[in-house]
Amino acid sequence: MISYPPFNDKGSPMLTQNRQFQWYHVPSYIYPLVPAMAATLLKTEGFDVIWNDAIAEKWDEERFLQNFISEKPEIIAMETKTPVVKSHWKLINKLKTINPECKFVLMGDHVTALPKESMEKCAVDYVITGGNYDSSLLGIAKFLRDTTLLPKGIWHRKNGAVNNTDGFDLNIDLNQLPFIDRKLTKAYLYGEKWKRKFPFYYTMAGRDCPWAKCKFCSWTTIYPVFNVRKPDNLLDEIGFLIQEHGAKEIFDDTGTFPGGEWLNKFCTGMIDRGYNKEILFSCNMRFDYLKKGVPELMKKAGFRKIKSGLESANQKTLDRVNKGIKVQDIIDGCRNASEAGIDVHLTVMVGYPWETKDDALRTLNLAKELMVKGYAEMLQATVIIPYPGTPLYREALENKWFRFNPEEYERYDMTETVLNTPDMEPEEIIKICQNIYKVFLSPPYIARHLLNIRSMEDISYILRGAKAITGHIKDFLTIRK
C-alpha cells in the first residue's frame, strides 16, 4: 500500500509532490508522480498494489484506520515531510500495534537528510533515502518476497540494530520506465487551477532540476543530480495521455523544465505530432531560459503557463541562495513570456534571515509591478523554510538564526516564521505574504482580466482563481506568537 494518511490539524496538508509544505484552506492536490511510478512498477512485477491517498479523498482518521484493518497490507509506504514527520512517527507506532507483521516504509527529503532519526523515533522498518522512491520501494518489496539484496540508500533493522546500505543510487534510466498507470493511482483526484476542464494530467520530464543549487530547495537533498528523459520519450507519454485518457491539459512538474536544445526538440515534436492542437501544456521554468524567441516557440508548441521562482527582488539574496539569475532576468523573462502569450505564475518568498523590511517590500513591489503591467498572471507567496538537509538549514544552525528549537519540526509549516530577521517581527512577515496576495484585488489587475474574457471557460477560470486567492489569504491568518 502506498498511502498518504489524513492529517487535518490546520487545514489540508499540501504534501504530495510538494517541494514546500503548507496547510491550505482551499486545497489543490498535486499528483505524486514518483510514488505513482512506484505503484506502477510494483504492479508490473506482480505485486498487489493499493493506492491510498486519504488526503485527496478527504478521509478522516477513522475511515483510514478501518481501511488499514480490512486491507491488512504487508507493506505500507508513506511520503513524509518535516512538518508532519512526527505525526507519521506517531501513526506508525499506532498501526504497528494493530498489525505487527506489516512492514512500514518512510520516504522523502526529511528522512533522506535524517534517516537514523526516524529509525530511532518510531517503529518504521525501512527508510528510503534519495528521490527514486519507485526503484527503491520495488527493491524493498522484492527483498521481502524474493530475498534479493536491498538496494542502495535503505536504512533498515537487522538483529535489533539499525543498518543501512550506504548512499542512495541516482543511476536510473528514466526512459526505460513504463508510463504511469493512471487508473491504479486514481489520477482523476488531482489537479490545480487548470484552464480547460478535466481530463488534466501531470508528467515529469526529469528528476528534478538542471540547476539543483538553490540553498533553500529541499529537493536538492533527494535529487542532487538532474536526471532527464529524452524529449521523444516525454512526447510519447503525452500522446498516450491524449489517446488513452483524453487529456486536455498537462502540467509537467519537473523542478525546472529542461531548456536549450532539449526544449527546442520538445517544442518541435509537439508541433510536428500535432499535440499543440490537442492540449494545453504548462511547466516550471527558470527566467533565464526565456530569452527572446524561446517563448514564441513554446507558445506555438501549445504552452499555456509557466511557473517561475522570483524568490526575491534583491540581487544579494538571489546570489546568496545560489539562484543563478539576475533581477533583470526576472523582468525580461516575464515580459518575453507574456508578450508571446504565455501566462506567468510567480513564486515569491519572504523572511530571509538577512533581509530587512525594506528588502521584503522591494520584493512585494516588484511582484505588484509585474502583475499590474500584465507581465505575470498569477503569484504565490511563501515563508522561507530551512528544511533539514539543505545548505540553508546548515547555515541557520551555524548562525543561530532559528527562532525556536530546530527540532520543533511541526512549526516548519508556514503558519509562522522559522528564522529571525534583522528588523521584522514574525507578524510583519506573515502580513507581507497576505499583502502579496492582495495584489489580485487591485483595480488594474481586475480590469485587465475582465477585458480578456472571451468565453465561459475564461469566466470559470477567473472564479476558481478568486476562490484560491481567498484561501491563500486565510492560509496566513493563523500566526503563532
NUTORLUM-193779 format. One record per residue (C-alpha): x negated, y, z; residue in three letters. Coordinates in steps of 0.25 Angstrom, whole numbers, plus 2048, in hexadecimal, padded with zeros to 3 digits. Example, Ala and Ser with C-alpha at 12.3 -4.5 7.8 and 13.67 -1.06 7.14 Angstrom:
2
7CF7EE81FALA;7C97FC81DSER;
end
This chain:
481
800800800MET;7FB80E7FCILE;802817806SER;804826809TYR;80B825817PRO;81583081BPRO;80F83C823PHE;818848824ASN;812850830ASP;81385D829LYS;81985B81CGLY;816852811SER;80784D811PRO;800850803MET;7F7844804LEU;7F783D7F7THR;7ED8417ECGLN;7EA84E7F4ASN;7DD8547F6ARG;7E285C801GLN;7ED85980BPHE;7F986280FGLN;806860815TRP;81186480ATYR;81F86980DHIS;8238677FEVAL;81A85B7FAPRO;8158577EDSER;8108497ECTYR;8038477E5ILE;8018397DFTYR;7F58327E5PRO;7EE82D7D9LEU;7E38257DFVAL;7EB81D7E9PRO;7F581B7DDALA;7EA8157D5MET;7E680C7E1ALA;7F58077E1ALA;7F48047D2THR;7E67FD7D3LEU;7EB7F57DFLEU;7F77F07D7LYS;7EF7ED7CBTHR;7E77E47D4GLU;7F37DC7D9GLY;7F67E37E6PHE;8047E67EAASP;8047F57ECVAL;80D7FF7F3ILE;80D80E7F1TRP;8128157FDASN;8118247FDASP;81A827809ALA;817836808ILE;81C8377F9ALA;82882E7FCGLU;82B836809LYS;82C82A812TRP;82C82C821ASP;82382482AGLU;82E81A82EGLU;83081681FARG;82181581DPHE;81F80C829LEU;82B803825GLN;825802817ASN;8187FE81CPHE;81E7F4825ILE;8267EE81ASER;81B7EE80FGLU;8117E9818LYS;8057EE80FPRO;7F87E6810GLU;7F07F380DILE;7F580180FILE;7EC80D809ALA;7EF81B80DMET;7E8828807GLU;7E5832813THR;7E0840815LYS;7DA848820THR;7E784E826PRO;7EF840826VAL;7E3837829VAL;7E7836838LYS;7F5833834SER;7F082882BHIS;7E8822837TRP;7F4822840LYS;7FD81C835LEU;7F3811832ILE;7F180D841ASN;80180C842LYS;802804835LEU;7F77FB839LYS;7FF7F7846THR;80B7F483DILE;8037EB833ASN;7F57E8838PRO;7F27E082BGLU;7F47EC822CYS;7E77F281DLYS;7E680181DPHE;7DE80A814VAL;7DC819814LEU;7D6821809MET;7D4830806GLY;7CA83B807ASP;7CB83C817HIS;7C782D819VAL;7BD82E80ETHR;7B6839816ALA;7B8832823LEU;7BB823821PRO;7B681E82ELYS;7BF827836GLU;7CB820831SER;7C6813833MET;7C4817842GLU;7D081F844LYS;7DB81583FCYS;7DD80683BALA;7DA80982CVAL;7D47FD825ASP;7CD803819TYR;7C9812816VAL;7C7815807ILE;7BC820805THR;7BC8277F7GLY;7C782A7EEGLY;7C881E7E6ASN;7D38187EFTYR;7D880F7E3ASP;7CC8077E1SER;7C98077F0SER;7D68037F4LEU;7D77F87EALEU;7C97F37EFGLY;7CF7F27FDILE;7DB7EA7F8ALA;7D27E17F0LYS;7C97DF7FCPHE;7D47DB805LEU;7DB7D27FAARG;7CF7CC7F3ASP;7C47CE7FDTHR;7BC7D77F3THR;7B27E17F8LEU;7B77EE7FDLEU;7B47FA7F4PRO;7AA8057F8LYS;7AF810801GLY;7B880880AILE;7B8809819TRP;7BD7FC820HIS;7BD7F482DARG;7B57E782ELYS;7B47DF83AASN;7B97EA843GLY;7AF7F483DALA;7B17FF833VAL;7A97FD826ASN;7A8804818ASN;7A480080ATHR;79B80C808ASP;79E8187FFGLY;7AA8197F6PHE;7A98167E7ASP;7AC8207DDLEU;7A98177D1ASN;7B78147CBILE;7BB8157BDASP;7C881D7BDLEU;7CA8197AEASN;7CB80A7B2GLN;7D780D7BBLEU;7E58097B7PRO;7F08147B6PHE;7F78167C4ILE;80380E7C6ASP;80D81A7C8ARG;8198117CBLYS;81280A7D6LEU;80D8177DCTHR;81A81E7DBLYS;81582A7D3ALA;8238307D2TYR;8218347E0LEU;81683E7DDTYR;81584C7D7GLY;81385A7D9GLU;8188677D2LYS;8198617C4TRP;81F8697B9LYS;82785E7B2ARG;8308557B9LYS;82B8477BDPHE;82483E7B8PRO;8188457BEPHE;80B83D7C0TYR;7FD83E7C5TYR;7F083A7BFTHR;7E183B7C3MET;7D683D7B9ALA;7CB83B7C3GLY;7C783A7D2ARG;7C78457D6ASP;7BF8527D1CYS;7B48547C8PRO;7AF85F7D1TRP;7B08587DEALA;7A88627E6LYS;7B386B7EDCYS;7AF86B7FCLYS;7BE86A801PHE;7C385F7F8CYS;7C6852800SER;7C684A7F3TRP;7B784D7F1THR;7B68437FCTHR;7BC8387F5ILE;7B883B7E7TYR;7AA8427E8PRO;7A883E7D9VAL;7B28407CEPHE;7B78347C6ASN;7BF8377BAVAL;7C782F7B0ARG;7C58317A1LYS;7CF83A79APRO;7D582F792ASP;7D882779EASN;7E08327A4LEU;7E7835797LEU;7EB826796ASP;7F18277A4GLU;7F98347A0ILE;7FE82C794GLY;80282179DPHE;80982A7A7LEU;81183179BILE;815824794GLN;81781B7A0GLU;81C8257AAHIS;8228307A2GLY;81883A7A8ALA;81C8497A6LYS;8118507AFGLU;80484B7B4ILE;7FB8517BFPHE;7EC84C7BFASP;7E884C7CEASP;7D984B7CCTHR;7D28557D5GLY;7CD85C7C9THR;7D18587BBPHE;7C58567B2PRO;7C18617A9GLY;7B786379EGLY;7B7859793GLU;7BF84F79BTRP;7CA85979BLEU;7C985C78DASN;7CA84D789LYS;7D684C792PHE;7DE85878CCYS;7DB85477ETHR;7E0846782GLY;7ED84C788MET;7EF85377BILE;7EB848771ASP;7F483E778ARG;800848779GLY;801847789TYR;801856789ASN;80F856783LYS;81384B78DGLU;80F85079BILE;80A85C7A3LEU;7FD85A7A9PHE;7F68617B5SER;7EA85F7BECYS;7E08647C8ASN;7D586C7C1MET;7C98767C4ARG;7CA8847C0PHE;7BC8847B9ASP;7C18797AFTYR;7CC8837AALEU;7C388B7A0LYS;7CA891794LYS;7CF88778AGLY;7D087C794VAL;7DE87F79APRO;7E388178CGLU;7DF873788LEU;7E586E795MET;7F2875792LYS;7F286F784LYS;7F086178BALA;7FC863794GLY;7F68687A1PHE;8008707A9ARG;7F98737B6LYS;7EC8737BDILE;7E98737CCLYS;7DC87A7CFSER;7D587E7DCGLY;7D488D7DELEU;7D088A7EDGLU;7CA8987F0SER;7C98A57E9ALA;7BB8A77F0ASN;7AF8A37E8GLN;7A78A07F5LYS;7B28967F9THR;7B288F7EBLEU;7A388E7ECASP;7A38897FAARG;7AD87E7F7VAL;7A687A7EAASN;7B287D7E2LYS;7A88807D6GLY;7B188B7D0ILE;7B189A7D0LYS;7BD8A37D4VAL;7BD8A77C5GLN;7BF8997C1ASP;7CC8987C9ILE;7D18A57C2ILE;7CD8A17B4ASP;7D18937B5GLY;7DF8977BACYS;7E08A17AFARG;7DC8987A4ASN;7E588D7A8ALA;7F18967AASER;7EF89D79CGLU;7EE88F796ALA;7FC88C79CGLY;7F78837A7ILE;7FC8857B5ASP;7F28867C0VAL;7F48817CFHIS;7EA8877D8LEU;7E68817E5THR;7E188B7F0VAL;7DA8887FDMET;7D9891809VAL;7D2890817GLY;7C388E813TYR;7BB89081FPRO;7B289B819TRP;7BD8A3812GLU;7C38B0819THR;7D18B4818LYS;7CD8BD80CASP;7C78B1805ASP;7D48AA807ALA;7DD8B5802LEU;7D48B77F6ARG;7D88A87F2THR;7E68AB7F5LEU;7E58B87ECASN;7DF8B07E0LEU;7E98A57E1ALA;7F48B07E1LYS;7EE8B77D5GLU;7ED8AB7CDLEU;7FB8A77D0MET;8018B57CDVAL;7F98B67C0LYS;7FF8A97BBGLY;7F18A27BBTYR;7F68987C5ALA;8038917C6GLU;80288A7D4MET;7FA88A7E0LEU;7F88837EDGLN;7F18877FAALA;7EA87E804THR;7E1880810VAL;7D387B80FILE;7D186E816ILE;7C3868819PRO;7C7859816TYR;7BD84F81CPRO;7B384A812GLY;7B285880BTHR;7A686180BPRO;7AF86C811LEU;7B286381DTYR;7A4861820ARG;7A187081FGLU;7AD873828ALA;7A7869832LEU;79986F831GLU;79E87D833ASN;7A987A83DLYS;7B4880835TRP;7BF87783APHE;7CA87E842ARG;7CC871849PHE;7C686384CASN;7C385E83DPRO;7C9850841GLU;7D7856843GLU;7DA851835TYR;7E9853836GLU;7E6862836ARG;7E0862828TYR;7EE862822ASP;7EE87181DMET;7F8875827THR;7ED87D82DGLU;7DE88182ATHR;7D387782EVAL;7C888182DLEU;7C588E833ASN;7C389A82ATHR;7BC8A782DPRO;7C78B182FASP;7D48AA82DMET;7DD8A3837GLU;7E4896832PRO;7F189C831GLU;7EC8A6827GLU;7E689B81EILE;7F489481EILE;7FA8A181BLYS;7F18A380FILE;7F689680ACYS;80489A80BGLN;8028A7804ASN;7FB8A07F9ILE;8088987F6TYR;8108A57F7LYS;8098AA7EAVAL;8158A27E4PHE;81E8AC7E9LEU;8188B87E2SER;8218BF7D8PRO;8178BE7CDPRO;8158AF7CETYR;8248AC7CFILE;8278B57C3ALA;81D8AE7BBARG;8238A17BEHIS;8318A57BBLEU;82D8AB7AELEU;82689E7AAASN;8338957ACILE;83688E79FARG;83E8827A3SER;84587B7AFMET;8388737B1GLU;8318817B4ASP;83C8847BEILE;83B8777C5SER;82C8787C5TYR;82D8867CCILE;8378827D6LEU;82F8767DAARG;82387F7DBGLY;82B8887E4ALA;82E87D7EDLYS;8208787EEALA;81B8877F1ILE;8258887FDTHR;82087B802GLY;81187F801HIS;81488C809ILE;81B883814LYS;80F87A814ASP;80788581APHE;81188A825LEU;80C88082FTHR;800886836ILE;7F887F841ARG;7F388A84ALYS;
end
